Amino acid sequence: MIKFFIDGGPFMYVIALLSILAFAMVLEKYFALTFSYPFRRNFFGKVVKSVRERNISGAAKMCRSTGHPLAAVISEILRNYDQSMETIESASGLCIQKLIPKIQKRTYLIQVTGNISMLFGLLGTIQGLITSFSSLSGADAATKAEILANGISTAMNTTAFGLIVAIPCIVAYAMLANKESSILQKYDETINEILHIIEHEHADRSSSRSKAA
């Protein structure tokens, strides 16, 4: 492995640095999605139940008791509970727009790092091939084939290393992006359920006032 790395030339060090950067970003994103943004089914089930039972203050208190980002969105919805549905939906949409970039922050850089690693691998191979062909000018006919074969073999090391880094990056990006989509979908379902409950309660309240009048 050491010979493989050294024979690849200077671009191998660049690809190695990119691999460390990609690994750090994957770990950071994985822990963020696992510990900072997970959908807590039991907790938000209780919040939805409180809203359905019209215990708005209790639901708001539960949301304020945690730093979960979805709880902050629901708290903003409940804060505007007595306002019109347009106001509630506007407040909800604004909070979600601020939340989505935080969840998706830097995820795309994992894929970009993998692509750059692959390109550096190809660049290293091209440089190696140029060097190999240049070295043929001063060699005799008997050794040209051997020099060329060894040069091409060495030049391919950077492409191989670039792919070794790029493939896990692309796979990790796909998995993390899918995890983000799953989390956002669950957030959206919970928010829509609460908005649906509030909308029906507003409609019932308006109907009662109309009958009373």
Secondary structure in CASP SS format (residue, H / E / C, confidence):
PFRMAT SS
TARGET T0000
AUTHOR 0000-0000-0000
METHOD secondary structure of the structure
MODEL  1
M C 1.00
I H 1.00
K H 1.00
F H 1.00
F H 1.00
I H 1.00
D H 1.00
G C 1.00
G C 1.00
P C 1.00
F H 1.00
M H 1.00
Y H 1.00
V H 1.00
I H 1.00
A H 1.00
L H 1.00
L H 1.00
S H 1.00
I H 1.00
L H 1.00
A H 1.00
F H 1.00
A H 1.00
M H 1.00
V H 1.00
L H 1.00
E H 1.00
K H 1.00
Y H 1.00
F H 1.00
A H 1.00
L H 1.00
T H 1.00
F H 1.00
S H 1.00
Y C 1.00
P C 1.00
F C 1.00
R C 1.00
R H 1.00
N H 1.00
F H 1.00
F H 1.00
G H 1.00
K H 1.00
V H 1.00
V H 1.00
K H 1.00
S H 1.00
V H 1.00
R H 1.00
E C 1.00
R C 1.00
N C 1.00
I H 1.00
S H 1.00
G H 1.00
A H 1.00
A H 1.00
K H 1.00
M H 1.00
C H 1.00
R H 1.00
S C 1.00
T C 1.00
G C 1.00
H C 1.00
P H 1.00
L H 1.00
A H 1.00
A H 1.00
V H 1.00
I H 1.00
S H 1.00
E H 1.00
I H 1.00
L H 1.00
R H 1.00
N C 1.00
Y C 1.00
D C 1.00
Q C 1.00
S C 1.00
M H 1.00
E H 1.00
T H 1.00
I H 1.00
E H 1.00
S H 1.00
A H 1.00
S H 1.00
G H 1.00
L H 1.00
C H 1.00
I H 1.00
Q H 1.00
K H 1.00
L H 1.00
I H 1.00
P H 1.00
K H 1.00
I H 1.00
Q C 1.00
K C 1.00
R C 1.00
T H 1.00
Y H 1.00
L H 1.00
I H 1.00
Q H 1.00
V H 1.00
T H 1.00
G H 1.00
N H 1.00
I H 1.00
S H 1.00
M H 1.00
L H 1.00
F H 1.00
G H 1.00
L H 1.00
L H 1.00
G H 1.00
T H 1.00
I H 1.00
Q H 1.00
G H 1.00
L H 1.00
I H 1.00
T H 1.00
S H 1.00
F H 1.00
S H 1.00
S H 1.00
L H 1.00
S H 1.00
G H 1.00
A C 1.00
D C 1.00
A H 1.00
A H 1.00
T H 1.00
K H 1.00
A H 1.00
E H 1.00
I H 1.00
L H 1.00
A H 1.00
N H 1.00
G H 1.00
I H 1.00
S H 1.00
T H 1.00
A H 1.00
M H 1.00
N H 1.00
T H 1.00
T H 1.00
A H 1.00
F H 1.00
G H 1.00
L H 1.00
I H 1.00
V H 1.00
A H 1.00
I H 1.00
P H 1.00
C H 1.00
I H 1.00
V H 1.00
A H 1.00
Y H 1.00
A H 1.00
M H 1.00
L H 1.00
A H 1.00
N H 1.00
K H 1.00
E H 1.00
S H 1.00
S H 1.00
I H 1.00
L H 1.00
Q H 1.00
K H 1.00
Y H 1.00
D H 1.00
E H 1.00
T H 1.00
I H 1.00
N H 1.00
E H 1.00
I H 1.00
L H 1.00
H H 1.00
I H 1.00
I H 1.00
E H 1.00
H H 1.00
E H 1.00
H H 1.00
A H 1.00
D H 1.00
R H 1.00
S H 1.00
S H 1.00
S H 1.00
R H 1.00
S H 1.00
K H 1.00
A H 1.00
A C 1.00
END
